[in-house]
């Protein structure tokens, strides 16, 4: 089973927190992973940077979005607790809690506009196809695309060079005559 995207994690995370207890993110990782039936191998998958677990990153972002929408409180770092608004939303039995749904909340909308402004983009009034990647995953994808394009540009440049016009200096670095 592929690891659920962070949009799919939001509703199960909010449901897990519905007991009103202050929960550590670690507990949310574990319980929501059980909900999706994730294997230990899936939970151990790293982001391309190799610095963070993909599953944990997705749960972190899902909970942070819920917090920014005003559905969760964060009494201290790495701990979340559902609040009255979160309980009201759960009582409505939504089928999903994606970014489009969360934009109905002024706190989330304001934050989302600020994120878009910082990124130099305009926030969409609606997203027909919202991204299912976390911010970290989008950054890493963009970095990989840039790296790939740079490699291709360098290869193209080297292929255009005349090998007979290159000499080596004493330090082994080549330059043209």
N, C-alpha and C positions, 0 to 999 in steps of 0.2 A: 504494500500500500504506500503511495507517495505521502510524504509529510504534508498535512493540511496547511494551506496558506494562512496567513495571520488573520484574514477576514473571517475564515471559518472557525477560528479559535475564540473569537470574541464572545459569542453566545454561550458556548460551554463554560468558558471562564467565568462569565457573569453568573451562570447557573450554579457553578461550584461555590461561588462566594455568597450565594443567596442565604446561607445560614446566619449571616450577620457577624461572623467571627472575623477577627483580624487574621489574615493569612499571609504567610511568607510566599514569595514568588516560587520558591522551591516546591512548596506544596501544590501550587497551581500547576507547575510543570508536570508533576507526578500524576495528579488526579485527572487533568485534562488529557494527558497522554493515554491514560487507561481508557478514558471515554472513546478515544479514537483507535484503541487497540494497537498503539505503536510498539514496535519491537525495540529491544535495547540497541540494536544496530541503527535503526532509524533515529532514535534519540541521541545517538553518539555521532551522527553526521555533523561535520563541521562546515561552516561557511567557507567560501573559497579562500578567505584570508587566513583560515586556520586558527583564528583566535577565539572563536565563539561557536557554541553549538547552535546549529540551525533552529532546532526545536525551541530552545530557550529564547533565542532571539525573537522568534515569532510570538511566543507567549508574552515576552516583555513588551513588544510593540502593541499587541492586542490589548493588554491591560492598560498601557499608557494611553491609548486612544480612548478607552472607556473612562479613564480618569479625566482626560481632557474634556470629554463630553459631559462630565459631572455625574456619571453613574457610579463611580467608585471614589472613595476617599483614600488618601495615602498618608496614614498616620506617621509613618517614618519610611525611610528609603527601603525599597525591596519588600514592602508590606502593603497589602490592599485590604479594603473593607467595603462592602456594598453599602450604599446609602439609600435614603428614601426614594430618590429619583430612580436609582437602579432597580429597586424593588417594584416601583410603579411600571417601569418598562417591562420587566419580567412578567408582571401580572397581565400585560397585554398579549403575551405569548407571541412575540415576533418570530418570523421564520428565519430571519438573519439580522445581524447587527453589523453592517458594513459601513464604510466611510460615508456613503451617500445617506444612509439612515442617520448616522451621527451628526450630519450637518444641520439637522433640525435644532440642535442645541447650540445656543449662542456662544457658550464658552468654546466649544469645539470648532465652530465656524470661524470665530475670531482667531483662534490658534492656527487653524488650517490656512487661513489667509496670510497670517504672519509667516508660516513655513514657506508658502508659495512665494511671498515677496522676497524672503531671504534667498530663495533658490533662483530668483529672477524670472519666475513664471507667473502667469495669471491663474488663480484658482478657477476651476471649472464650476459653472453653476450646477452642472450635473455631470457625472462621468458615465457615459454609456458602457465603457469597459474599464472599470476602476482597476488599478494595479493591485495585484495580489502579493506583491513583493514588499518586504519591509524596507525601510529607508536604507539599512545596511546592505541589503541584497541589491537594491537599485544602484547604490554607489559602486558596489563591487562589479556589477554587470557593466556599468558605464566604464569603469576602469579597465576591465578586460577588453571591451570593445576598442577603447583608445589604444591600449597596448597592442592589440592585434593590428589596428590600422597603422600604428607607428612602425611595427615590424615590416608590414607590407610596403610602406613608403621607403624604408631603408633598403629593403631588397630591391625595389624598383630603381632607386638611386644607384646602388652598387652595380646593377645590371647595365645601366647606361654609361658607366665609367669605362674609359679606355684603359685596359690593364697595362698598356705599355707606357702610359703617362704617369705612372705611380712609381715613386722611388721611396725607399725606406731611410729614415734617419737613423742615427746611432741608437736611439731609444726604441726603435721598432715601430714607430708611428709613421704611417704613410702620408704623403702629400704629393700633389701634382707639380710638374715642372712649369 
